[in-house]
C-alpha cells in the first residue's frame, strides 16, 4: 500500500465569500470539487491510502468526500483544531508514514502523473522530490533553481520581481522518505517551503525537482478559478452542435439542458446539468453550473455562475463570480465582482469591483 497525505485544512481567504460555506478544496473546477482531481491522480499513480488533513469546515468536507469508495481508495481524516502548517500537519500523522509517501495540496488543481513523479524520486534516490511547474509570473509562489542533474540548489518563497531567478515554481506536491519527518518538530506550526526545504539545502541533502506533465493551476483568486476550469474544458471538452444554436470552441455540457434558438456559446465553456439558457443570450469563456436559469439576451463572459442562480433579462456579467442560489435581476451590469451565496442584485444595478455579501460577513471574518 502506498500512502499519500492530502492537505485540505486551508480557509481560502482570497476566495471569500465563495469559501464562507464551503472549504476551498470543495470549490468546483469544471463540475468537480478541486480536491477530486488530485485524489484521482493519486489513485491512478498507485496511491490508494489517503490521509486527509482538515480543519476549516471539516464536516462539510468529510460528508462530501466520504470513506473513499468512490475513488477506489481508503481515507483517514486528521482534524486540526489550529492550523499546523504544511509540514506540521504531516508530522501529526507521522505514525502512519513508515515508507515513501506523497504530500499533495487539496486546494490547487493538480491533474498530473504522480506515478511518474514517484518513479523519478526512486530513480534519483532522493530524500525529497518536489513537483515543479512553469508559470509566467512566479511572484506568488516559491521559485526553484536546479543544477544539471535536477538537484535543487536554490529556493525562494514569493520573491519580489527583482528577486526572480526562475519561472519554475513549487507545485505543492512532494514525494518524501520517512526520514524527512525528523526535520519537523512536533506540536508547532511548521512549513515545508519556508522551513523544511531550506534546512535540507543547508544540510546538502538529496532534494530534487521534477517538472510535471498535465494540468496544474493555483485557484487562489477568482480569475485563477475560472482559468483552471477552462483548462480542463480545453482538455476534456469537445466541439458540439446544437439545433439553431451557434457554438464555437470546446464545450462540456451536462444532462437535461434547454438551450433556446439564437443562443451563442463560445468556448471553452462549461455547462452543467438542468441549465436553461433563453434566446439571444451569449455565453463566452464561462462556467454555468447546475440548475441555473439565464433569461433572454443576457451576456455572460469570463465568469462563473454557481448552482441554482438566476440571471435576468438583458443582464451583463463580465469577469465575475456568482455564488449559489443568487437572484440577479433584469438589466444588471456586473463587472469584476463576486456575489456571495443566496444574495440578490436588484434591477438596473451596475456594480464594478464589488463584493456582495451579507453585512455580517462584511463586518466579520469575511
N, C-alpha and C positions, 0 to 999 in steps of 0.2 A: 504494500500500500504506500503510495506517495502522498504526502500531506502538503496542504497549502494554507496559509493564513491570509484571509481577506480582511483588509482594514475598512470598516464601514461605520465608524463612530463619529464622523465629522458632522458639523452643524450646517455647513453650506451657507455662510453669512452672505456671500456675494450674490447668491441666487434668491435671497428673500425678496418678495414674500412667497416665492414658489416652494420654499422649504419650511414654511411655518407649520404645515400639517403633514409633511412627508419628509423623510430623511433624504439627503442628497443621492444616495445610491439607488433610490426608487424613482428618481426623476426620469421620465420616459425619453428614450432615444429611438426614433423611428419605430415607435409602438412597443418597445420592450424596456423594462427598467434598466438603468445604466449598469447595475451590478450583474445583470443577466449575461452580458457579453463576456466579461472576464470569467464568470463561473463556467460557461460553456467552453471557453478557450482552455481553461484548466482541465476540465474533464477530457477534452479532445487530446490534450497533451499528456494524459495518463495520471493526472492528479484527481483522485476520486474521493479523498477525505478532506473536507474543508472545515477550517475553524474560522468563524466569522466574529470579529471583534465589533461590538456595537455599544452605543451609549445613547445618543440623541434619538428620541422616538423609537426606541428599540422594539417595543411591542408591535408597532406598525411594520417594521422590517421583518420581524420573525413571522408574523402572520402571513406576509406576502411570500416569503421565500420558503418557509416550512422546513421539512426534515431533509430535503434534498432529493427526494424520489423523482421529482420532475426533471432533475438534471442528471440523474444517474450517479448521484454521489451521496455520501453521508455527511451530515453537518452537525458540528458542535458550535454553540454560541458562548462567547465570553463577554460579559457585561462590564463596562467601565462606568463606575459612579462619577469619576472625574477623568478628564482627558489625560491619557498617559503618554501621548506622542507615538509616532510610528514604531519606534523600537521598544518603548515601554509597554505597548500593547502586546507585542510579540513575547516579551520577557514574561508576561503574566501567564502565557500558555506554554512556557518552555518545557514543562514536564511531558508534553505530547511530542516534542520535536527531537527525536533521537537519531534522525538520518537526514540526508539532504532534503531541504524543503524550499518552497516558494513563498514569498510575501508579495501580495498584489493589492493595489488600491481598488476599492469597490466603487469609487466615485469619479473615475475617469473612464472614458470609452476606450476599452482595450480588447480588440478582437484580433489577436496576434497568435503566432505559432509559438506557444510556450514550450512545447515539446522540443523544438529546435533550440530554444534558449537553454533548456536543461542539458541537452546533449553537448552544446558548446561549453557550458560550465564544466562538465565532466571531462571533456577533452583537454581543457586548459588546466585541470586540477586546481581550480580556483577555490579560495575561501569564500569569495563573494563575487557574483556576476550581476551587473546592473544592465537592465534593458535600456537601450538608448533609441531616441528618435530625433529626426531633424525638424526644426521649426524656423520660421522666418525671423521672429522676434523672441529671443530667449530670455528676456529680462524678467519674466515672471516665473522662471524655472531655475533648476540647478544645472549649470553647464559643466561639461566634462571635456578634458583633454586626454588623448590617447597617444601611446607610443606606437611603433611599427608593429608590435605584437598584440595590439589592442589592450594593453595594460593601462589602467587609469593612472595618469601622472598628476593631473590637476582636477580640482573640483571647487566650484564657487556657486553658492546659493544666491539666487536672484541678483545677478550682477547689475550694476549701472551700465548704461550704454557704453561708456568709455572703458569699462572693465571687461567687455565681452571678448573672449578669445576663441569661441567655438559656437557653432549652431547645433551641436549635439547636446541634447538635454536628457536628464534623468526621467524615464517614463514611469517611475513608481512601481516597477516590478523587479524583484530580485530573486536570484537563486542563491541559497545560502547553506553553508555547512553548520552543524550544531555548535562548533567552536565559536561561532560569531556571538553566541549568547553570553560568553564570558566578557564581552566588551560592553554589555548592557547592565547597568546597576538595577537592582530590584526596587520596586515601590517608589519610583520617581519618574518625572516627565523626562523622556529621552527620545531623540530623533535620529533616524538613520542618516539623513543627508547632512544634518547640522553637526552631529557629534560622532556617530559610529564610523562613517566612511572617512572623515578627516583623520581619525585615530588610526585606521587601517593604513592610510597613506603614510602617516608619521612612522608607523612600525614596519613600513615596507612589506606589508602582507600582499598576498596574491588577490588583488582587486581588479577585475576585468570588466570591460564594457562590450556589449554586443548590440549592433544595430538590428532592430527587429523589423520584420515584414508584416504587413497587414494594416488595419485601420486603428490609429491611436489618436485621441484628441482629448484635451482637457475640457471639462464642461463647467468651469468655474464661473463663467459670465453668460448672460442670455445669448449673446451673439455666438459664443462657443457652443452652446447647447444646440442652437439651430444648425450650425455648420456640422456638428457631429452627426445629426440626423440626416442631413443631406449627403454626407459622406457615405452613410450606409445605403441610402437610396441609390446613389450612383453605382454602388457595387452590386446591390441585390434587386433593384428595380428593373423595370422593362418599359419599352415603348408600347403604349396601349392605344387601341382605337375604340371610341365611343360614338354612338349614333348622334349626329348633329352637335357634337362637342369638339372643340379644337384642342388637340393635345400636342405637346412638344416636349422632347426630352424624356428622361426616365421617371417613372411614377410607380409607387407602391400603393395599391388600393385594396381595402378590406371588403367585407361582405355587406350585402343589403344596402348599397349606396344608391341614392337617387340623384342623378346629375341631369338637370334640365337642359334643353337645347339652348345654344348660344353661349354656354359657359366656356371659358378658356382655362385650361390647366397647363401651366408652363413649368416643366421640371428643371431640376429634381424637385419632386413633391411627394409628400406622404399624406394619404387619405385613409382614415381608419374605418371602422365598421359603422353602419347605420348613419352615415353622413348624408345630409340633404343640402345640395347647392342649387340655388334658384337661378333662373335665366338671367343672362347678362353679367354674371359675376366673373371675376378674374382671380385665379389662384396662381401665384408665381413664387417659386422657391420658398414654399411654406409647408408646414405640417398641420393638418386638420385632424383632430382626434375623434374618438367615438362619440356618436350621438350629438354632433354639432349641427346646428341649423344656420345656414347662411342665406339671407334674404336677397332679393333681386338687386342687381347692379352694384353689389359690394366688390371692393377691390382689396385683396389681401396679398401683400408681398413681403418676403423676408421675415415672416412672422410664424408664431406658434399659437394655435387655438386649442386649448385642452378640453377634456371630455365635458359634454353636457352644456356647453356655452352656446349662446345665440347671438348672431351678428345681424344688425338691422339693415334695412333698405338704404342703398347708396352710401354705406359706411366705408371709410377708407382706413385701413390698418397697415402700417409700414414699420418694419424693424421693431416689432413689439411682441410681447408675450401676454396672452390672455389665459388666466388660470381656469380651474374647473367651475362649471355652473355659473358663469357670468352672463349678464344681460347687457349687451352693447346695443343701444337703441339706434333709431334712424338718423342718418346724416351726421354721424360722428366721425371725427378725424383723430386718429391716434398715431403718433409718430414717436418712435424710440421710447416706448413706455411699457410698464409692467402693471397688470391688473391682477390683484390677488383673488383667491377663491371666493365665490359667492358674492362678488361685487357687481354693481350696476354703474353704467355710464349713460347719462341722460341725453335725450335727443338734442341734436345740433351742437354738442360739446366739441371742443377742439383742445386736445391735450398733447403736449410735446415734452419729452423727457420727464414724464410724470410717473409716480409710484402710487397706485391707487390701492390703499389698504384701509381696514377699519382703524378708527382713531386709537384704539388700544394698542395696536401694533406700531403705529407711528410714534407713540409716546413711550413704548415699552421696549421689548427685546428686538423688534424689527428695525 
